[in-house]
Amino acid sequence: MNTANNVTNDFSERDIDFDLYTVIAVFDAIQSNGGHELDLDISSNSETIMVSVSDLFQDGNDTDAVTQPFIL
Protein backbone atom coordinates (compact mmCIF):
# COMPACT_ATOMS: atom_id res chain seq x y z
CA MET A 1 0.00 0.00 0.00
CA ASN A 2 2.87 2.39 0.64
CA THR A 3 4.77 1.32 -2.47
CA ALA A 4 3.94 4.38 -4.60
CA ASN A 5 3.24 6.93 -1.84
CA ASN A 6 3.43 6.72 1.95
CA VAL A 7 -0.23 7.15 2.90
CA THR A 8 -0.53 5.16 6.13
CA ASN A 9 1.12 7.90 8.20
CA ASP A 10 -2.00 10.03 7.61
CA PHE A 11 -4.46 7.42 8.94
CA SER A 12 -6.41 8.89 11.83
CA GLU A 13 -7.43 5.52 13.29
CA ARG A 14 -4.96 2.67 13.78
CA ASP A 15 -6.35 0.76 16.75
CA ILE A 16 -9.53 -0.94 15.47
CA ASP A 17 -11.70 -3.24 17.55
CA PHE A 18 -12.66 -5.90 14.98
CA ASP A 19 -15.29 -7.28 17.37
CA LEU A 20 -17.19 -4.01 16.91
CA TYR A 21 -16.28 -2.94 13.37
CA THR A 22 -15.93 -4.45 9.92
CA VAL A 23 -13.21 -2.99 7.70
CA ILE A 24 -13.53 -3.14 3.93
CA ALA A 25 -10.34 -2.26 2.08
CA VAL A 26 -9.98 -2.11 -1.71
CA PHE A 27 -6.64 -1.49 -3.43
CA ASP A 28 -6.14 -0.83 -7.12
CA ALA A 29 -2.95 -1.53 -9.05
CA ILE A 30 -0.21 1.08 -9.09
CA GLN A 31 -0.99 3.53 -11.90
CA SER A 32 1.59 5.54 -13.85
CA ASN A 33 -0.59 8.66 -13.86
CA GLY A 34 -3.38 10.36 -11.93
CA GLY A 35 -7.09 10.47 -12.61
CA HIS A 36 -7.86 7.04 -11.17
CA GLU A 37 -10.52 6.71 -8.51
CA LEU A 38 -12.42 3.84 -6.89
CA ASP A 39 -16.09 3.85 -5.92
CA LEU A 40 -17.82 1.32 -3.67
CA ASP A 41 -21.47 0.34 -3.55
CA ILE A 42 -22.04 -1.52 -0.27
CA SER A 43 -25.21 -3.31 0.81
CA SER A 44 -25.78 -5.79 3.60
CA ASN A 45 -28.27 -7.96 5.37
CA SER A 46 -28.01 -10.00 8.56
CA GLU A 47 -25.80 -12.64 6.88
CA THR A 48 -23.96 -11.03 3.98
CA ILE A 49 -22.09 -7.89 2.98
CA MET A 50 -22.07 -7.22 -0.78
CA VAL A 51 -19.40 -4.89 -2.18
CA SER A 52 -19.36 -3.72 -5.78
CA VAL A 53 -16.21 -1.87 -6.91
CA SER A 54 -16.07 0.52 -9.85
CA ASP A 55 -12.88 1.99 -11.34
CA LEU A 56 -13.72 5.59 -12.21
CA PHE A 57 -10.80 6.45 -14.50
CA GLN A 58 -11.18 9.94 -15.91
CA ASP A 59 -10.18 10.46 -19.54
CA GLY A 60 -6.75 12.01 -19.82
CA ASN A 61 -3.90 12.20 -17.36
CA ASP A 62 -4.63 14.46 -14.40
CA THR A 63 -1.03 14.24 -13.24
CA ASP A 64 2.22 12.46 -14.05
CA ALA A 65 2.53 11.29 -10.44
CA VAL A 66 2.47 7.57 -9.69
CA THR A 67 -0.71 6.73 -7.78
CA GLN A 68 -2.40 3.71 -6.20
CA PRO A 69 -6.10 4.29 -5.58
CA PHE A 70 -7.56 2.77 -2.43
CA ILE A 71 -10.61 2.99 -0.18
CA LEU A 72 -10.81 1.93 3.46
Secondary structure, 3 states (H helix, E strand, C coil): CCCCCCCHHHCCCCCCCCCCCCCCCEECCCECCCCCCEEEEEEECCCCEEEEEEECCCCCCCCCCCECCEEC
